[in-house]
Amino acid sequence: MESKDLKFEEVNEGFNIKEAIDEAKRCLNCKNPLCVQGCPIEHNIPAWIHQLSMGNIGDAMSIINEKSNLPAVCGRVCPHEKQCEGHCILNKKDKRIRVGKLERFIADFDSNMGLIREKLTPKTRGKVAIIGSGPAGLTVAGDLARDGFNVVIYESEPEPGGVLMYGIPEYRLPKEVVRREIHKIEGLGVTYVTNCIVGQNITVDEMFDQQNFDAIFIGSGTAKPKTMNLPGNTPRGVIQSSYFFRMVTLNNNGSVGRNEVPVKVGDIVGVVGCGNVAMDAARTAIRMGAKEVYIIYHKTIEHMSALQTEYNEAVDEGVQFLWETNTKEFVGERGRLKAIKAITNEGEKVIPMDKILLAIGSQPANRIVSTTSGINVDERGYVITKERPYGMTSRKGVFAGGDVVNTPQTVVLAMRDAKKVAAGIAQFVDAKKLLEE
Ligand SMILES: Cc1cc2nc3c(=O)[nH]c(=O)nc-3n(C[C@H](O)[C@H](O)[C@H](O)COP(=O)(O)OP(=O)(O)OC[C@H]3O[C@@H](n4cnc5c(N)ncnc54)[C@H](O)[C@@H]3O)c2cc1C
């Protein structure tokens, strides 16, 4: 079966104003709202849905702003069926309120209309550096800027956003939406320094000594992809999906040519792994014109870690699945991938492939900790942090949060952790200033 001709337009449609208000009116405004319990950042969901149901979109947005710096993102990519919507009392009757789509509607409407202009707080409480501008870094930045801190974000990539910009594909999360959220955070007084690799262009010590930061937050994610240790040399054509996503984003925004994207039109592509990242890699390969795309997984469908919705959409788009297929060797010819050798329940097979995309997980890179003394990490490289002040590492004044501490999770879990770390940083800097006085 050949894959479909798909492009990068957003696949899930949003509500129009009538649909949004009608949906909001269905909310029962429960006394004991289970949706709030299901939300990792405990959004006051019934309150903002109630405002929306009366047409007060600005008021709805103000309530959302109390908890989240990234509503247009969360409205699109949170696993709502497991969180707010999964907990909704109406879910029992299969009539759950579409909380995610409502959040997305309010955030998009607010941006398009320029409804809310938040009051800028004077930046008098201290100076904080953030390393990394993914959901964790952006959340710490937004929360601290609102609370009167001067915040500078250092980001190694040309544009801020982390996985939101260079990982999650355009058809699920348009990059213009990410840029809008980043711009809003900039509007709170946050400064971005891009193309700056901490540990190479500047060190943590230099940030303290030369830039006079009171605290530094590390939100550098899990940039180091895991590899497969198979016998023989790895032929050209075996590619990390993170690299593939990055090149697709850069190609879509015009920064690199089509020939820099490692999947070519007509390729037969195999994706090793069966989580959400593997689904994204497969669906992106289809959009880059791959002729056939296979997800290669050594277990059965019951063990797949991808969300059911992600799997269903991949199947709809023509992705095929090789279950119980354990890759044993990459077969190359003159250094270029030709096939994989795999053990299947029908014995050993040689399966022709032009490209393999690896989507088998990632872990922290060690560039920052290896150039900074005193930051303890565990045996896999995850930064170890304290409960008090929340998020501080073994080095005084250096904090960490998000995936670099908690292993790869989700956008909203990185945000939840980051919100607690922001409070920990504020506590630390206030105490430091008091002692200095
Ligand atoms: C393909 C893909 C799809 C996903 N889809 C979803 C989804 O649909 N829903 C969901 O909830 N979650 C999803 N996730 C997971 C989610 O994106 C992550 O859990 C989240 O982005 C982690 O946030 P973070 O801020 O900790 O790290 P990241 O988003 O990884 O951000 C880290 C940032 O730090 C920067 N950085 C690293 N080292 C340095 C350095 N030395 N100097 C300067 N900057 C540095 C990086 O460039 C990056 O911008 C997905 C992940 C991937 C990979």
The ligand as a Tripos MOL2 file, in Angstrom:
@<TRIPOS>MOLECULE
LIG
   53    58     1     0     0
SMALL
NO_CHARGES

@<TRIPOS>ATOM
      1 C1          8.5690   14.4160   18.5300 C.3       1 LIG1
      2 C2          7.9930   14.6950   19.8780 C.ar      1 LIG1
      3 C3          6.6180   14.8410   20.0060 C.ar      1 LIG1
      4 C4          6.0580   15.1040   21.2530 C.ar      1 LIG1
      5 N1          4.7070   15.2610   21.3320 N.ar      1 LIG1
      6 C5          4.1500   15.6160   22.5060 C.ar      1 LIG1
      7 C6          2.7450   15.8690   22.5930 C.ar      1 LIG1
      8 O1          2.0190   15.7660   21.6290 O.2       1 LIG1
      9 N2          2.2400   16.2350   23.7930 N.ar      1 LIG1
     10 C7          3.0220   16.3960   24.9010 C.ar      1 LIG1
     11 O2          2.5130   16.7890   25.9510 O.2       1 LIG1
     12 N3          4.3550   16.1360   24.8510 N.ar      1 LIG1
     13 C8          4.9340   15.7630   23.6860 C.ar      1 LIG1
     14 N4          6.2840   15.5200   23.6270 N.ar      1 LIG1
     15 C9          7.1010   15.6510   24.8510 C.3       1 LIG1
     16 C10         7.3640   17.1290   25.2210 C.3       1 LIG1
     17 O3          7.5910   17.8800   24.0660 O.3       1 LIG1
     18 C11         8.5390   17.2330   26.2000 C.3       1 LIG1
     19 O4          8.2190   16.4800   27.3360 O.3       1 LIG1
     20 C12         8.7850   18.7070   26.5930 C.3       1 LIG1
     21 O5          9.0780   19.4880   25.4680 O.3       1 LIG1
     22 C13         9.9340   18.8120   27.6030 C.3       1 LIG1
     23 O6         10.1510   20.1680   27.8860 O.3       1 LIG1
     24 P1         11.5610   20.7290   28.4020 P.3       1 LIG1
     25 O7         11.3740   22.2160   28.4590 O.co2     1 LIG1
     26 O8         11.9810   20.0050   29.6130 O.co2     1 LIG1
     27 O9         12.6190   20.3450   27.2690 O.3       1 LIG1
     28 P2         12.7250   20.6630   25.6890 P.3       1 LIG1
     29 O10        11.4120   20.9500   25.0700 O.co2     1 LIG1
     30 O11        13.5280   19.5610   25.1470 O.co2     1 LIG1
     31 O12        13.5840   22.0170   25.6390 O.3       1 LIG1
     32 C14        14.9340   22.0330   25.9770 C.3       1 LIG1
     33 C15        15.5850   23.2280   25.3160 C.3       1 LIG1
     34 O13        16.8920   23.4140   25.8250 O.3       1 LIG1
     35 C16        17.7680   23.7650   24.7660 C.3       1 LIG1
     36 N5         19.1300   23.4280   25.1670 N.ar      1 LIG1
     37 C17        19.6350   22.1820   25.4400 C.ar      1 LIG1
     38 N6         20.9280   22.2640   25.7800 N.ar      1 LIG1
     39 C18        21.2690   23.5830   25.7310 C.ar      1 LIG1
     40 C19        22.4780   24.2920   25.9650 C.ar      1 LIG1
     41 N7         23.6000   23.6620   26.3220 N.pl3     1 LIG1
     42 N8         22.4640   25.6310   25.8110 N.ar      1 LIG1
     43 C20        21.3230   26.2900   25.4530 C.ar      1 LIG1
     44 N9         20.1540   25.6510   25.2110 N.ar      1 LIG1
     45 C21        20.1220   24.3250   25.3460 C.ar      1 LIG1
     46 C22        17.2400   22.9400   23.6080 C.3       1 LIG1
     47 O14        17.6700   23.4470   22.3690 O.3       1 LIG1
     48 C23        15.7350   23.0750   23.8050 C.3       1 LIG1
     49 O15        15.2530   24.2230   23.1690 O.3       1 LIG1
     50 C24         6.8830   15.2260   22.3900 C.ar      1 LIG1
     51 C25         8.2580   15.0540   22.2690 C.ar      1 LIG1
     52 C26         8.8140   14.7960   21.0360 C.ar      1 LIG1
     53 C27        10.3010   14.6190   20.9240 C.3       1 LIG1
@<TRIPOS>BOND
     1     1     2 1
     2     2     3 ar
     3     2    52 ar
     4     3     4 ar
     5     4     5 ar
     6     4    50 ar
     7     5     6 ar
     8     6     7 ar
     9     6    13 1
    10     7     8 2
    11     7     9 ar
    12     9    10 ar
    13    10    11 2
    14    10    12 ar
    15    12    13 ar
    16    13    14 ar
    17    14    15 1
    18    14    50 ar
    19    15    16 1
    20    16    17 1
    21    16    18 1
    22    18    19 1
    23    18    20 1
    24    20    21 1
    25    20    22 1
    26    22    23 1
    27    23    24 1
    28    24    25 2
    29    24    26 1
    30    24    27 1
    31    27    28 1
    32    28    29 2
    33    28    30 1
    34    28    31 1
    35    31    32 1
    36    32    33 1
    37    33    34 1
    38    33    48 1
    39    34    35 1
    40    35    36 1
    41    35    46 1
    42    36    37 ar
    43    36    45 ar
    44    37    38 ar
    45    38    39 ar
    46    39    40 ar
    47    39    45 ar
    48    40    41 1
    49    40    42 ar
    50    42    43 ar
    51    43    44 ar
    52    44    45 ar
    53    46    47 1
    54    46    48 1
    55    48    49 1
    56    50    51 ar
    57    51    52 ar
    58    52    53 1
@<TRIPOS>SUBSTRUCTURE
     1 LIG1         1 GROUP 0 **** ****
